[in-house]
Amino acid sequence: MNEFPSSPVTPSPLADNVIEAANELKAAAEAKAREFGQVAGEKLNEFKDAAGRVLGESEDRWKELGDHAVAYVKENPGKAVLAGLGAGFLIGLLFREK
């Protein structure tokens, strides 16, 4: 009835070679994954540094723009009020219900 032998099967040299090759492949894949993780971490740090610099520069530019706007309004209060009224009128036209 039982077609399978009851004694344990000893692995063949071919099976040993396959197991050894699989273990080598696993080790190589793990090494590549660690290498990829390190490179990705370095790139992430570079990106964070670059983003921080750009953010700092943009903050400086917006502050400078705000300072120029305040100076313009102080020098030309009439033009500033008329420009504000004109902008408000245009925005009102855009968002009015028909």
C-alpha positions as CSV (number, residue, x, y, z in Angstrom):
1,M,0.0,0.0,0.0
2,N,2.6,2.5,1.0
3,E,4.6,3.5,-2.1
4,F,7.1,5.7,-0.2
5,P,10.1,4.2,1.5
6,S,10.0,4.2,5.3
7,S,13.7,5.0,5.6
8,P,14.8,8.7,5.4
9,V,16.1,9.8,2.1
10,T,19.7,11.0,2.1
11,P,20.2,14.2,0.1
12,S,22.0,13.9,-3.1
13,P,25.0,16.1,-4.0
14,L,22.8,17.9,-6.5
15,A,20.4,18.9,-3.7
16,D,23.3,20.0,-1.6
17,N,24.5,22.2,-4.5
18,V,21.0,23.7,-4.9
19,I,20.8,24.5,-1.2
20,E,24.2,26.0,-1.2
21,A,23.4,28.1,-4.3
22,A,20.1,29.2,-2.7
23,N,22.0,30.3,0.5
24,E,24.5,32.2,-1.6
25,L,21.8,33.9,-3.5
26,K,20.0,34.8,-0.3
27,A,23.2,36.3,1.2
28,A,23.9,38.3,-2.0
29,A,20.3,39.6,-2.0
30,E,20.6,40.6,1.7
31,A,23.9,42.4,0.9
32,K,22.4,44.2,-2.0
33,A,19.3,45.2,0.1
34,R,21.6,46.6,2.8
35,E,23.6,48.5,0.2
36,F,20.4,49.9,-1.4
37,G,19.2,51.0,2.1
38,Q,22.4,52.8,2.7
39,V,22.4,54.6,-0.6
40,A,18.7,55.5,-0.2
41,G,19.4,56.9,3.3
42,E,22.3,59.0,1.9
43,K,20.1,60.3,-0.9
44,L,17.3,61.1,1.5
45,N,19.7,63.1,3.7
46,E,20.9,65.0,0.6
47,F,17.3,65.7,-0.4
48,K,16.4,66.9,3.1
49,D,19.5,69.2,3.1
50,A,18.6,70.6,-0.3
51,A,14.9,71.0,0.7
52,G,16.0,72.9,3.9
53,R,18.2,75.2,1.9
54,V,15.4,75.9,-0.6
55,L,12.9,76.5,2.2
56,G,15.3,78.9,3.9
57,E,15.8,80.8,0.6
58,S,12.1,81.0,-0.1
59,E,11.4,82.2,3.4
60,D,14.0,84.9,2.9
61,R,12.5,85.9,-0.4
62,W,9.0,86.1,0.9
63,K,10.2,88.2,3.9
64,E,12.0,90.5,1.5
65,L,8.9,90.8,-0.7
66,G,6.8,91.6,2.3
67,D,9.3,94.3,3.4
68,H,9.2,95.8,-0.1
69,A,5.4,95.8,-0.1
70,V,5.3,97.5,3.3
71,A,7.8,100.1,2.1
72,Y,5.7,100.7,-1.1
73,V,2.5,101.2,0.9
74,K,4.2,103.7,3.2
75,E,5.6,105.6,0.2
76,N,2.3,105.4,-1.9
77,P,-0.7,105.0,0.4
78,G,-3.2,106.3,-2.1
79,K,-2.0,103.9,-4.9
80,A,-2.1,101.0,-2.4
81,V,-5.7,101.7,-1.3
82,L,-6.8,102.0,-5.0
83,A,-5.0,98.8,-5.9
84,G,-6.6,97.0,-2.9
85,L,-10.1,98.3,-4.0
86,G,-9.4,97.2,-7.6
87,A,-8.3,93.8,-6.5
88,G,-11.3,93.4,-4.2
89,F,-13.7,94.5,-7.0
90,L,-12.2,92.0,-9.5
91,I,-12.4,89.2,-6.9
92,G,-16.0,90.1,-6.2
93,L,-16.8,89.9,-10.0
94,L,-15.1,86.5,-10.2
95,F,-17.0,85.0,-7.3
96,R,-20.4,86.7,-7.6
97,E,-23.4,84.5,-8.3
98,K,-25.2,85.0,-11.5
